């Protein structure tokens, strides 16, 4: 069985970041893509936001609070884009369920995809411990969420998953 991975589109070189740019490409991600393992998604674009778009942050930096209706995702221009972020997160979850995905590699620090740190909502570059909206929803669903800064750890998790299902 070839395990699929959910990967942020920007990490695959797609120009979908808020600023119209991309991150990557990364050799490990390209290898997984060549193996047919990659399911690519930008939750923000999937949720209906354009590229480019105003930078967005979560006041307090906690995607789990957005999912619980206790926080919003606000752009630098003051627009509430919570609905788009939540919609994109749920689309990511649908892909995970559809493809039996157990591992995701998402963009570090993003208000959607950050798995360890996000910005604090002040638009001053301050990061706080916490997950973005999509990362929080996927973690809640039992998906292991890594960032592009943790590709070695993701590869080990994938190898362990493959060993567990192919003894």
DSSP file (Angstrom, degrees, kcal/mol; ACC not computed):
  #  RESIDUE AA STRUCTURE BP1 BP2  ACC     N-H-->O    O-->H-N    N-H-->O    O-->H-N    TCO  KAPPA ALPHA  PHI   PSI    X-CA   Y-CA   Z-CA
    1    1 A X              0   0    0      0, 0.0     2,-0.8     0, 0.0   164,-0.1   0.000 360.0 360.0 360.0 130.1    0.0    0.0    0.0
    2    2 A X        -     0   0    0     34,-0.1     2,-0.3    33,-0.0   160,-0.0  -0.836 360.0-139.1 -93.6 112.4    1.3    3.4   -0.9
    3    3 A X        -     0   0    0     -2,-0.8     2,-0.2   155,-0.1    98,-0.1  -0.539  15.2-137.2 -73.8 131.8    0.5    5.9    1.8
    4    4 A X        -     0   0    0     95,-0.4    98,-0.6    -2,-0.3    99,-0.6  -0.530  11.9-150.7 -86.0 155.4   -0.7    9.3    0.6
    5    5 A X  E     -ab  38 103A   0     32,-3.1    34,-2.9    -2,-0.2     2,-0.6  -0.988  10.9-136.2-126.7 135.6    0.5   12.5    2.2
    6    6 A X  E     -ab  39 104A   0     97,-1.7    99,-2.9    -2,-0.4     2,-0.4  -0.828  32.7-176.8 -87.6 125.6   -1.4   15.8    2.3
    7    7 A X  E     -ab  40 105A   0     32,-2.5    34,-2.0    -2,-0.6    99,-0.2  -0.983  31.7-109.3-131.1 135.8    1.0   18.6    1.4
    8    8 A X  E >>  -a   41   0A   0     97,-2.2     3,-1.1    -2,-0.4     4,-0.5  -0.391  27.3-133.7 -58.1 130.4    0.5   22.4    1.3
    9    9 A X  G >4>S+     0   0    0     32,-1.2     5,-1.8     1,-0.3     3,-1.5   0.852 103.0  61.5 -58.1 -37.0    0.6   23.5   -2.3
   10   10 A X  G >45S+     0   0    0      1,-0.3    13,-2.3     3,-0.2     3,-1.3   0.824  97.9  58.3 -61.7 -29.3    3.0   26.4   -1.6
   11   11 A X  G <45S+     0   0    0     -3,-1.1    15,-0.5     1,-0.3    14,-0.4   0.661 100.6  57.3 -74.2 -14.8    5.6   23.8   -0.5
   12   12 A X  G <<5S-     0   0    0     -3,-1.5    -1,-0.3    -4,-0.5    -2,-0.2   0.273 128.5 -96.9 -96.1   9.2    5.4   22.2   -3.9
   13   13 A X  T < 5S+     0   0    0     -3,-1.3     2,-0.3    10,-1.0    -3,-0.2   0.472  76.0 146.1  91.2   2.8    6.3   25.5   -5.6
   14   14 A X      < -     0   0    0     -5,-1.8     2,-2.0     9,-0.1     3,-0.3  -0.559  55.0-125.4 -73.9 136.8    2.7   26.6   -6.4
   15   15 A X  S    S+     0   0    0     -2,-0.3     7,-0.2     1,-0.2    -1,-0.1  -0.491  73.1 116.9 -84.5  71.3    2.3   30.3   -6.2
   16   16 A X        +     0   0    0     -2,-2.0    -1,-0.2     5,-0.4     6,-0.2   0.353  33.4 122.0-120.1   1.3   -0.6   30.3   -3.7
   17   17 A X  S >  S-     0   0    0      4,-2.4     3,-2.4    -3,-0.3    35,-0.2  -0.198  80.5-101.9 -61.9 161.3    0.9   32.1   -0.7
   18   18 A X  T 3  S+     0   0    0      1,-0.3    35,-3.1    34,-0.2    34,-0.6   0.828 125.2  49.8 -53.7 -33.7   -0.9   35.2    0.6
   19   19 A X  T 3  S-     0   0    0     33,-0.2    -1,-0.3    32,-0.1     3,-0.1   0.324 122.6-104.6 -90.7   8.6    1.8   37.3   -1.1
   20   20 A X  S <  S+     0   0    0     -3,-2.4    -2,-0.1     1,-0.3     2,-0.1   0.472  86.7 112.7  83.6   2.3    1.5   35.5   -4.4
   21   21 A X        -     0   0    0     -5,-0.1    -4,-2.4    -6,-0.1    -5,-0.4  -0.236  56.3-133.0 -96.3-173.5    4.7   33.6   -3.8
   22   22 A X        -     0   0    0     -7,-0.2     2,-0.3    -6,-0.2   -11,-0.2  -0.864   7.2-135.5-132.9 166.5    5.6   30.0   -3.2
   23   23 A X        -     0   0    0    -13,-2.3   -10,-1.0    -9,-0.3     3,-0.1  -0.908  55.7 -28.3-118.5 153.1    7.8   28.1   -0.7
   24   24 A X        -     0   0    0     -2,-0.3     2,-0.2     1,-0.2   -12,-0.1  -0.455  24.9-141.9  84.6-164.6   10.1   25.3   -1.8
   25   25 A X        -     0   0    0    -14,-0.4     2,-0.4    -2,-0.1    -1,-0.2   0.453  38.2-164.3 -76.5 164.9   10.4   23.3   -3.9
   26   26 A X     >  -     0   0    0    -15,-0.5     4,-2.3    -2,-0.2     5,-0.2  -0.971  21.8-136.2-122.0 133.7   11.9   20.6   -1.6
   27   27 A X  H  > S+     0   0    0     -2,-0.4     4,-2.2     1,-0.2     5,-0.2   0.889 104.8  51.8 -57.7 -43.3   13.7   17.5   -2.9
   28   28 A X  H  > S+     0   0    0      1,-0.2     4,-2.2     2,-0.2    -1,-0.2   0.908 110.8  47.6 -62.5 -41.6   11.9   15.1   -0.4
   29   29 A X  H  > S+     0   0    0      1,-0.2     4,-2.3     2,-0.2    -1,-0.2   0.889 110.1  52.7 -67.0 -38.0    8.5   16.5   -1.4
   30   30 A X  H  X S+     0   0    0     -4,-2.3     4,-2.4     2,-0.2    -1,-0.2   0.885 108.4  51.5 -63.4 -38.2    9.4   16.1   -5.1
   31   31 A X  H  X S+     0   0    0     -4,-2.2     4,-1.6     2,-0.2    -2,-0.2   0.937 111.0  46.6 -63.7 -46.4   10.4   12.5   -4.5
   32   32 A X  H  <>S+     0   0    0     -4,-2.2     5,-2.5     1,-0.2     6,-0.5   0.868 111.4  52.6 -64.4 -34.5    7.1   11.8   -2.8
   33   33 A X  H ><5S+     0   0    0     -4,-2.3     3,-1.6     1,-0.2    -1,-0.2   0.921 107.5  50.9 -65.5 -43.2    5.3   13.5   -5.6
   34   34 A X  H 3<5S+     0   0    0     -4,-2.4    -1,-0.2     1,-0.3    -2,-0.2   0.804 106.6  56.0 -63.5 -29.3    7.1   11.3   -8.2
   35   35 A X  T 3<5S-     0   0    0     -4,-1.6    -1,-0.3    -5,-0.2    -2,-0.2   0.484 117.4-115.2 -80.5  -3.2    6.0    8.3   -6.2
   36   36 A X  T < 5S+     0   0    0     -3,-1.6    -3,-0.2    -4,-0.2    -2,-0.1   0.739  82.8 120.1  77.4  22.6    2.4    9.3   -6.5
   37   37 A X      < +     0   0    0     -5,-2.5   -32,-3.1    -6,-0.1     2,-0.4   0.642  42.8 101.9 -91.1 -16.4    2.0    9.9   -2.8
   38   38 A X  E     -a    5   0A   0     -6,-0.5     2,-0.5   -34,-0.2   -32,-0.2  -0.565  39.9-179.0 -89.9 128.7    1.0   13.6   -2.8
   39   39 A X  E     -a    6   0A   0    -34,-2.9   -32,-2.5    -2,-0.4     2,-0.3  -0.990  26.6-153.6-112.1 115.1   -2.4   15.1   -2.4
   40   40 A X  E     +a    7   0A   0     -2,-0.5     2,-0.3   -34,-0.2   -32,-0.2  -0.727  22.7 159.5 -99.7 139.3   -1.9   18.9   -2.7
   41   41 A X  E     -a    8   0A   0    -34,-2.0   -32,-1.2    -2,-0.3     2,-0.6  -0.969  32.1-157.6-155.2 138.1   -4.1   21.5   -1.1
   42   42 A X     >  -     0   0    0     -2,-0.3     4,-2.9   -34,-0.2     5,-0.2  -0.964  17.8-160.1-107.5 108.5   -3.9   25.2   -0.1
   43   43 A X  H  > S+     0   0    0     -2,-0.6     4,-1.8     1,-0.2    -1,-0.1   0.842  88.0  53.9 -59.3 -33.7   -6.7   25.4    2.5
   44   44 A X  H  4>S+     0   0    0      2,-0.2     5,-2.3     1,-0.2    -1,-0.2   0.926 113.5  40.6 -68.8 -43.9   -6.9   29.2    2.2
   45   45 A X  H >45S+     0   0    0      3,-0.2     3,-1.8     1,-0.2    -2,-0.2   0.913 114.3  53.4 -68.5 -42.8   -7.4   29.1   -1.6
   46   46 A X  H 3<5S+     0   0    0     -4,-2.9    -2,-0.2     1,-0.3    -1,-0.2   0.845 104.3  57.4 -59.2 -33.0   -9.7   26.0   -1.3
   47   47 A X  T 3<5S-     0   0    0     -4,-1.8    -1,-0.3    -5,-0.2    -2,-0.2   0.511 130.1 -95.1 -77.6  -4.7  -11.7   28.1    1.2
   48   48 A X  T < 5S+     0   0    0     -3,-1.8     2,-0.2     1,-0.3    -3,-0.2   0.481  76.8 139.0 109.9   3.7  -12.3   30.7   -1.4
   49   49 A X      < -     0   0    0     -5,-2.3    -1,-0.3    35,-0.1     4,-0.1  -0.570  46.9-124.1 -83.7 146.7   -9.5   33.3   -0.8
   50   50 A X        -     0   0    0     -2,-0.2     2,-0.4     2,-0.1    -1,-0.1  -0.287  27.7 -94.5 -81.3 169.4   -7.7   34.9   -3.8
   51   51 A X  S    S+     0   0    0    -32,-0.1     2,-0.2     1,-0.1   -33,-0.1  -0.998 110.1  31.4-125.9 125.8   -4.0   34.9   -4.5
   52   52 A X  S    S+     0   0    0    -34,-0.6     2,-0.3    -2,-0.4   -33,-0.2   0.658  89.2 160.0 -72.3 171.5   -2.5   37.3   -3.6
   53   53 A X        -     0   0    0    -35,-3.1     3,-0.1    -2,-0.2    -1,-0.1  -0.957  46.1 -77.5-150.2 163.3   -4.5   38.3   -0.5
   54   54 A X        -     0   0    0     -2,-0.3   -35,-0.0     1,-0.1   -36,-0.0  -0.366  57.7 -98.5 -63.7 143.4   -4.0   40.3    2.6
   55   55 A X        -     0   0    0     20,-0.1    21,-2.4     1,-0.0     2,-0.4  -0.326  44.2-156.5 -58.7 145.3   -2.0   38.7    5.3
   56   56 A X  E     +D   75   0B   0     19,-0.3    55,-0.3    20,-0.1     2,-0.3  -0.958  15.0 176.6-129.9 147.8   -4.1   37.1    8.0
   57   57 A X  E     -D   74   0B   0     17,-2.6    17,-2.6    -2,-0.4     2,-0.6  -0.954  29.0-121.3-143.2 162.4   -3.5   36.1   11.6
   58   58 A X  E >   -D   73   0B   0     61,-0.6     3,-2.8    -2,-0.3     2,-0.3  -0.932  32.6-119.9-105.3 117.7   -5.4   34.7   14.6
   59   59 A X  T 3  S+     0   0    0     13,-0.7     3,-0.4    -2,-0.6    62,-0.3  -0.421 107.7  13.8 -56.6 118.9   -5.5   37.0   17.7
   60   60 A X  T 3  S-     0   0    0     60,-2.5    -1,-0.3    -2,-0.3    61,-0.2   0.137 111.7-110.9  93.8 -18.8   -3.8   34.7   20.2
   61   61 A X  S <  S+     0   0    0     -3,-2.8     2,-0.7     1,-0.2    -1,-0.2   0.675  72.4 134.2  75.3  19.4   -2.6   32.4   17.5
   62   62 A X    >>  -     0   0    0     -3,-0.4     4,-1.1     1,-0.2     3,-0.9  -0.853  34.0-175.0-114.8 103.4   -4.8   29.4   18.3
   63   63 A X  H 3> S+     0   0    0     68,-3.4     4,-2.4    -2,-0.7     5,-0.2   0.817  86.6  64.1 -60.1 -32.0   -6.5   27.6   15.4
   64   64 A X  H 3> S+     0   0    0     67,-0.3     4,-1.4     1,-0.2    -1,-0.3   0.842 100.6  52.1 -62.8 -32.0   -8.3   25.3   17.9
   65   65 A X  H <4>S+     0   0    0     -3,-0.9     5,-2.8     2,-0.2     6,-1.0   0.836 106.8  52.8 -72.3 -32.6  -10.1   28.4   19.2
   66   66 A X  H ><5S+     0   0    0     -4,-1.1     3,-1.6     4,-0.2    -2,-0.2   0.937 108.8  49.8 -64.5 -46.2  -11.1   29.4   15.7
   67   67 A X  H 3<5S+     0   0    0     -4,-2.4    -2,-0.2     1,-0.3    -1,-0.2   0.833 110.7  50.9 -60.8 -32.4  -12.6   25.9   15.3
   68   68 A X  T 3<5S-     0   0    0     -4,-1.4    -1,-0.3    -5,-0.2    -2,-0.2   0.402 116.4-114.1 -86.5   2.3  -14.4   26.3   18.6
   69   69 A X  T < 5S+     0   0    0     -3,-1.6    -3,-0.2     2,-0.2    -2,-0.1   0.639  89.8 109.7  76.5  14.2  -15.9   29.6   17.6
   70   70 A X  S   <S+     0   0    0     -5,-2.8     2,-0.3    -6,-0.2    -4,-0.2   0.490  78.1  29.9-100.9  -5.0  -13.9   31.5   20.3
   71   71 A X        -     0   0    0     -6,-1.0     2,-0.3    -5,-0.1    -2,-0.2  -0.962  68.1-142.9-147.9 162.0  -11.5   33.3   17.9
   72   72 A X        -     0   0    0     -2,-0.3   -13,-0.7   -13,-0.1     2,-0.6  -0.795  19.0-120.5-121.8 164.6  -11.5   34.7   14.4
   73   73 A X  E     -D   58   0B   0     -2,-0.3     8,-2.7   -15,-0.2     9,-0.5  -0.956  37.4-173.1-106.3 122.2   -9.0   34.9   11.6
   74   74 A X  E     -DE  57  80B   0    -17,-2.6   -17,-2.6    -2,-0.6     6,-0.2  -0.920  16.1-133.0-122.1 139.1   -8.5   38.6   10.7
   75   75 A X  E >   -D   56   0B   0      4,-2.6     3,-2.1    -2,-0.4   -19,-0.3  -0.395  32.8-104.3 -84.1 167.4   -6.5   40.2    7.8
   76   76 A X  T 3  S+     0   0    0    -21,-2.4   -20,-0.1     1,-0.3    -1,-0.1   0.708 124.8  55.1 -62.0 -19.8   -4.1   43.1    8.2
   77   77 A X  T 3  S-     0   0    0    -22,-0.3    -1,-0.3     2,-0.1   -21,-0.1   0.361 124.3-104.0 -95.5   4.4   -6.8   45.2    6.7
   78   78 A X  S <  S+     0   0    0     -3,-2.1     2,-0.3     1,-0.3    -2,-0.1   0.508  71.0 144.8  91.6   5.2   -9.4   44.2    9.3
   79   79 A X        -     0   0    0      1,-0.1    -4,-2.6     2,-0.0     2,-0.7  -0.600  49.6-129.4 -80.7 136.7  -11.4   41.7    7.2
   80   80 A X  B     +E   74   0B   0     -2,-0.3    -6,-0.2    -6,-0.2     3,-0.2  -0.775  33.7 167.6 -85.1 113.9  -12.8   38.6    9.0
   81   81 A X     >  +     0   0    0     -8,-2.7     4,-1.9    -2,-0.7     3,-0.3   0.046  35.6 119.7-114.2  22.8  -11.8   35.6    6.9
   82   82 A X  H  > S+     0   0    0     -9,-0.5     4,-2.7     1,-0.2     5,-0.3   0.900  70.4  56.3 -55.1 -46.1  -12.7   33.0    9.5
   83   83 A X  H  > S+     0   0    0      1,-0.2     4,-2.5     2,-0.2    -1,-0.2   0.894 107.6  48.0 -58.1 -42.6  -15.3   31.3    7.3
   84   84 A X  H  > S+     0   0    0     -3,-0.3     4,-2.4     2,-0.2    -1,-0.2   0.898 112.5  49.1 -65.1 -40.9  -12.8   30.7    4.4
   85   85 A X  H  X S+     0   0    0     -4,-1.9     4,-2.0     2,-0.2    -2,-0.2   0.908 113.5  45.7 -66.1 -42.3  -10.2   29.3    6.8
   86   86 A X  H  X S+     0   0    0     -4,-2.7     4,-2.3     2,-0.2    -2,-0.2   0.907 112.6  51.2 -68.1 -41.4  -12.7   26.9    8.5
   87   87 A X  H  X S+     0   0    0     -4,-2.5     4,-2.0    -5,-0.3    -2,-0.2   0.933 110.7  48.3 -60.1 -46.9  -14.0   25.8    5.1
   88   88 A X  H  X S+     0   0    0     -4,-2.4     4,-2.1     1,-0.2    -1,-0.2   0.878 109.6  53.0 -61.7 -38.7  -10.5   25.1    3.8
   89   89 A X  H  X S+     0   0    0     -4,-2.0     4,-2.3     1,-0.2    -1,-0.2   0.916 109.4  48.5 -63.0 -43.0   -9.7   23.1    6.9
   90   90 A X  H  X S+     0   0    0     -4,-2.3     4,-2.2     1,-0.2    -1,-0.2   0.848 108.8  53.5 -68.1 -33.0  -12.8   21.0    6.4
   91   91 A X  H  X S+     0   0    0     -4,-2.0     4,-2.0     2,-0.2    -1,-0.2   0.889 108.3  50.7 -66.0 -38.2  -11.9   20.4    2.8
   92   92 A X  H  X S+     0   0    0     -4,-2.1     4,-2.4     2,-0.2    -2,-0.2   0.922 109.5  50.5 -62.0 -44.2   -8.4   19.2    4.0
   93   93 A X  H  X S+     0   0    0     -4,-2.3     4,-2.5     1,-0.2    -2,-0.2   0.893 107.6  53.4 -62.2 -40.0  -10.1   16.8    6.4
   94   94 A X  H  X S+     0   0    0     -4,-2.2     4,-2.7     2,-0.2    -1,-0.2   0.910 109.7  48.1 -61.1 -42.0  -12.4   15.5    3.6
   95   95 A X  H  X S+     0   0    0     -4,-2.0     4,-2.3     2,-0.2     6,-0.3   0.911 110.3  52.1 -63.7 -42.5   -9.3   14.7    1.5
   96   96 A X  H  X>S+     0   0    0     -4,-2.4     5,-2.1     1,-0.2     4,-0.7   0.925 114.3  42.6 -58.7 -46.5   -7.6   13.0    4.5
   97   97 A X  H ><5S+     0   0    0     -4,-2.5     3,-0.5     3,-0.2    -2,-0.2   0.911 113.6  51.8 -68.2 -42.5  -10.6   10.8    5.0
   98   98 A X  H 3<5S+     0   0    0     -4,-2.7    -2,-0.2     1,-0.2    -1,-0.2   0.863 120.7  32.8 -61.9 -38.4  -11.1   10.1    1.3
   99   99 A X  H 3<5S-     0   0    0     -4,-2.3   -95,-0.4    -5,-0.2    -1,-0.2   0.346 106.0-117.9-104.6   4.9   -7.5    9.0    0.8
  100  100 A X  T <<5 +     0   0    0     -4,-0.7     2,-0.2    -3,-0.5    -3,-0.2   0.852  48.6 179.6  63.0  34.8   -6.8    7.4    4.2
  101  101 A X      < +     0   0    0     -5,-2.1    -1,-0.2    -6,-0.3   -96,-0.1  -0.501  22.2 171.2 -75.9 134.3   -4.1   10.0    4.9
  102  102 A X        +     0   0    0    -98,-0.6    42,-3.0    -2,-0.2     2,-0.4   0.474  64.7  52.3-116.2 -10.4   -2.3    9.7    8.2
  103  103 A X  E     -bc   5 144A   0    -99,-0.6   -97,-1.7    40,-0.2     2,-0.4  -0.995  59.0-175.0-134.2 134.0    0.5   12.3    7.6
  104  104 A X  E     -bc   6 145A   0     40,-2.8    42,-3.0    -2,-0.4     2,-0.5  -0.970  13.0-157.3-125.9 144.3    0.4   15.9    6.5
  105  105 A X  E     +bc   7 146A   0    -99,-2.9   -97,-2.2    -2,-0.4     2,-0.3  -0.957  27.3 174.3-121.1 110.3    3.2   18.3    5.7
  106  106 A X  E     - c   0 147A   0     40,-3.1    42,-0.5    -2,-0.5     9,-0.2  -0.783  38.8 -81.8-121.7 158.2    1.9   21.9    6.0
  107  107 A X    >   -     0   0    0     -2,-0.3     3,-1.2    40,-0.2     6,-0.1  -0.373  50.5-116.1 -64.6 123.6    3.5   25.3    5.9
  108  108 A X  T 3  S+     0   0    0      1,-0.2     6,-0.2    -2,-0.2    -1,-0.1  -0.247  90.0   7.6 -58.2 143.6    5.2   26.4    9.1
  109  109 A X  B 3  S+f  118   0C   0      8,-0.6    10,-0.7     1,-0.2    -1,-0.2   0.330  90.2 140.2  71.9  -4.0    3.8   29.4   11.0
  110  110 A X    <>  -     0   0    0     -3,-1.2     4,-2.1     8,-0.1    -1,-0.2  -0.370  61.3-128.2 -72.0 146.8    0.8   29.8    8.8
  111  111 A X  T  4 S+     0   0    0    -55,-0.3    22,-2.5     1,-0.2    -1,-0.1   0.683 113.1  32.9 -68.2 -15.3   -2.6   30.7   10.3
  112  112 A X  T  4 S+     0   0    0     20,-0.3    23,-2.1    21,-0.2    22,-1.0   0.824 135.0  21.3 -94.8 -50.1   -4.0   27.7    8.4
  113  113 A X  T  4 S+     0   0    0     21,-0.2    -7,-0.2    20,-0.1    -2,-0.2   0.556  78.4 126.1-107.3 -12.3   -1.1   25.3    8.4
  114  114 A X     <  -     0   0    0     -4,-2.1    18,-2.9    -6,-0.2    -6,-0.2  -0.259  33.2-173.4 -54.8 129.7    1.3   26.1   11.2
  115  115 A X  S    S+     0   0    0     16,-0.2    -1,-0.2    -9,-0.2     3,-0.1   0.649  78.8   9.7-102.2 -17.2    1.8   23.0   13.3
  116  116 A X  S    S+     0   0    0      1,-0.4    14,-2.7    13,-0.1     2,-0.3   0.628 128.4  26.3-127.2 -40.4    3.9   24.3   16.2
  117  117 A X  E     + G   0 129C   0     12,-0.3    -8,-0.6    10,-0.0    -1,-0.4  -0.949  55.2 176.0-130.6 148.1    3.9   28.1   15.9
  118  118 A X  E     -fG 109 128C   0     10,-2.2    10,-3.1    -2,-0.3     2,-0.2  -0.924  41.7 -88.3-138.6 167.3    1.6   30.8   14.5
  119  119 A X  E     - G   0 127C   0    -10,-0.7   -61,-0.6    -2,-0.3     8,-0.2  -0.496  35.9-124.3 -77.3 152.0    1.7   34.5   14.5
  120  120 A X        -     0   0    0      6,-2.4   -60,-2.5    -2,-0.2   -59,-0.1   0.445  43.4-103.7 -82.5  -1.0    0.0   36.2   17.5
  121  121 A X  S    S+     0   0    0    -62,-0.3   -62,-0.2     5,-0.2   -64,-0.1   0.430  99.3  99.9  96.3  -2.1   -2.5   38.4   15.6
  122  122 A X  S    S-     0   0    0      4,-0.2   -63,-0.0   -64,-0.1   -65,-0.0   0.524  82.3-132.7 -94.3  -6.3   -0.6   41.7   16.1
  123  123 A X  S    S+     0   0    0      3,-0.2   -68,-0.0     1,-0.1    -4,-0.0   0.824  77.2 113.7  56.1  33.4    1.0   41.6   12.6
  124  124 A X  S    S-     0   0    0      2,-0.2     3,-0.1     0, 0.0    -1,-0.1   0.287  94.0-102.0-114.2   7.0    4.3   42.4   14.3
  125  125 A X  S    S+     0   0    0      1,-0.3     2,-0.4     0, 0.0     0, 0.0   0.486  73.3 144.4  86.4   2.7    6.1   39.2   13.5
  126  126 A X        -     0   0    0      1,-0.0    -6,-2.4    -7,-0.0     2,-0.3  -0.630  33.7-157.0 -80.0 128.7    5.6   37.7   17.0
  127  127 A X  E     -G  119   0C   0     -2,-0.4     2,-0.3    -8,-0.2    -8,-0.2  -0.799   8.7-170.4-105.9 148.8    5.1   34.0   17.0
  128  128 A X  E     -G  118   0C   0    -10,-3.1   -10,-2.2    -2,-0.3     2,-0.2  -0.920  36.5 -90.3-130.2 157.6    3.4   32.0   19.7
  129  129 A X  E    S+G  117   0C   0     -2,-0.3   -12,-0.3   -12,-0.2     2,-0.3  -0.503  79.7  92.4 -65.5 134.3    3.0   28.2   20.4
  130  130 A X        -     0   0    0    -14,-2.7     2,-0.3    -2,-0.2   -68,-0.1  -0.872  65.7 -96.8 158.7 170.9   -0.1   27.0   18.6
  131  131 A X        -     0   0    0     -2,-0.3   -68,-3.4   -16,-0.1   -67,-0.3  -0.843  30.7-115.7-115.3 151.6   -1.5   25.5   15.5
  132  132 A X     >  -     0   0    0    -18,-2.9     4,-2.5    -2,-0.3   -20,-0.3  -0.209  43.3 -93.6 -71.8 175.1   -3.3   27.0   12.5
  133  133 A X  H  > S+     0   0    0    -22,-2.5     4,-2.1     2,-0.2   -21,-0.2   0.925 123.8  41.1 -62.0 -49.9   -6.9   26.2   11.8
  134  134 A X  H  > S+     0   0    0    -22,-1.0     4,-2.7     2,-0.2     5,-0.3   0.925 114.9  51.4 -66.7 -44.6   -6.2   23.3    9.3
  135  135 A X  H  > S+     0   0    0    -23,-2.1     4,-2.4     1,-0.2    -1,-0.2   0.902 110.8  49.5 -59.5 -41.0   -3.4   21.9   11.4
  136  136 A X  H  X S+     0   0    0     -4,-2.5     4,-2.2   -24,-0.3    -1,-0.2   0.914 111.9  47.4 -65.4 -43.0   -5.6   21.9   14.5
  137  137 A X  H  X S+     0   0    0     -4,-2.1     4,-1.3     2,-0.2    -2,-0.2   0.912 114.4  46.4 -66.4 -41.8   -8.5   20.1   12.7
  138  138 A X  H  <>S+     0   0    0     -4,-2.7     5,-2.5     2,-0.2     4,-0.2   0.904 111.5  51.2 -67.7 -40.4   -6.2   17.5   11.2
  139  139 A X  H ><5S+     0   0    0     -4,-2.4     3,-1.8    -5,-0.3    -2,-0.2   0.922 107.5  53.4 -60.5 -43.9   -4.4   16.9   14.5
  140  140 A X  H 3<5S+     0   0    0     -4,-2.2    -1,-0.2     1,-0.3    -2,-0.2   0.829 106.2  54.4 -58.4 -32.9   -7.8   16.4   16.2
  141  141 A X  T 3<5S-     0   0    0     -4,-1.3    -1,-0.3    -3,-0.1    -2,-0.2   0.412 126.0-101.3 -84.1   1.6   -8.6   13.8   13.5
  142  142 A X  T < 5S+     0   0    0     -3,-1.8     2,-0.3     1,-0.3    -3,-0.2   0.560  73.7 143.3  92.8   8.6   -5.4   11.8   14.4
  143  143 A X      < -     0   0    0     -5,-2.5     2,-0.6    -6,-0.1    -1,-0.3  -0.628  52.8-125.7 -81.0 138.4   -3.3   13.0   11.5
  144  144 A X  E     -c  103   0A   0    -42,-3.0   -40,-2.8    -2,-0.3     2,-0.6  -0.770  29.5-156.3 -81.6 121.5    0.4   13.5   12.2
  145  145 A X  E     +c  104   0A   0     -2,-0.6     2,-0.3   -42,-0.2   -40,-0.2  -0.896  17.8 171.1-109.7 122.9    1.2   17.1   11.1
  146  146 A X  E     -c  105   0A   0    -42,-3.0   -40,-3.1    -2,-0.6     2,-0.2  -0.774  20.9-136.8-118.8 164.9    4.7   18.2   10.2
  147  147 A X  E >   -c  106   0A   0     -2,-0.3     3,-2.0   -42,-0.2   -40,-0.2  -0.650  37.7 -95.3-112.4 176.4    6.1   21.3    8.6
  148  148 A X  G >  S+     0   0    0    -42,-0.5     3,-0.6     1,-0.3   -41,-0.1   0.645 124.8  63.6 -65.2 -13.3    8.7   21.8    5.9
  149  149 A X  G 3  S+     0   0    0      1,-0.2    -1,-0.3     2,-0.1     3,-0.1   0.491 103.4  48.8 -84.5  -4.6   11.2   22.2    8.8
  150  150 A X  G <>  +     0   0    0     -3,-2.0     4,-2.3     1,-0.1    -1,-0.2  -0.139  65.3 128.9-127.7  35.9   10.5   18.6    9.8
  151  151 A X  H <> S+     0   0    0     -3,-0.6     4,-2.5     1,-0.2     5,-0.2   0.855  74.7  54.0 -65.7 -34.1   10.8   16.6    6.6
  152  152 A X  H  > S+     0   0    0      2,-0.2     4,-2.0     1,-0.2    -1,-0.2   0.927 110.5  46.4 -64.4 -43.7   13.3   14.1    8.2
  153  153 A X  H  > S+     0   0    0      2,-0.2     4,-2.3     1,-0.2    -2,-0.2   0.886 111.9  51.8 -64.5 -38.6   10.8   13.4   11.0
  154  154 A X  H  X S+     0   0    0     -4,-2.3     4,-2.5     2,-0.2    -2,-0.2   0.906 107.9  51.7 -64.2 -41.5    8.0   13.1    8.5
  155  155 A X  H  X S+     0   0    0     -4,-2.5     4,-2.4     1,-0.2    -1,-0.2   0.900 110.1  49.1 -62.3 -40.6   10.0   10.6    6.4
  156  156 A X  H  X S+     0   0    0     -4,-2.0     4,-2.5     2,-0.2    -1,-0.2   0.903 110.9  49.9 -64.9 -40.8   10.6    8.5    9.6
  157  157 A X  H  X S+     0   0    0     -4,-2.3     4,-2.3     2,-0.2    -2,-0.2   0.895 111.2  49.3 -64.7 -39.5    6.9    8.6   10.4
  158  158 A X  H  X S+     0   0    0     -4,-2.5     4,-2.5     2,-0.2    -2,-0.2   0.912 110.9  49.6 -65.4 -42.7    6.0    7.5    6.9
  159  159 A X  H  X S+     0   0    0     -4,-2.4     4,-2.4     2,-0.2    -2,-0.2   0.911 111.6  48.8 -62.2 -42.2    8.6    4.7    7.1
  160  160 A X  H  X S+     0   0    0     -4,-2.5     4,-2.2     2,-0.2    -1,-0.2   0.897 111.3  50.0 -64.3 -40.2    7.1    3.6   10.4
  161  161 A X  H  X S+     0   0    0     -4,-2.3     4,-1.5     2,-0.2    -2,-0.2   0.902 110.9  49.3 -63.8 -41.9    3.6    3.7    9.0
  162  162 A X  H  X S+     0   0    0     -4,-2.5     4,-1.4     1,-0.2    -2,-0.2   0.890 111.4  49.2 -65.2 -40.1    4.7    1.6    6.0
  163  163 A X  H  < S+     0   0    0     -4,-2.4    -2,-0.2     1,-0.2    -1,-0.2   0.887 109.3  52.7 -66.1 -38.2    6.3   -0.9    8.3
  164  164 A X  H  < S+     0   0    0     -4,-2.2     3,-0.3     1,-0.2    -1,-0.2   0.822 116.7  37.6 -67.6 -31.4    3.2   -1.2   10.4
  165  165 A X  H  < S+     0   0    0     -4,-1.5    -1,-0.2     1,-0.2    -2,-0.2   0.598 122.5  43.0 -97.9 -11.9    1.0   -1.9    7.5
  166  166 A X     <        0   0    0     -4,-1.4    -1,-0.2    -5,-0.2    -2,-0.1  -0.545 360.0 360.0-129.3  67.6    3.4   -4.1    5.5
  167  167 A X              0   0    0     -3,-0.3    -1,-0.1    -2,-0.1    -4,-0.1   0.519 360.0 360.0 -64.4 360.0    5.0   -6.4    8.1
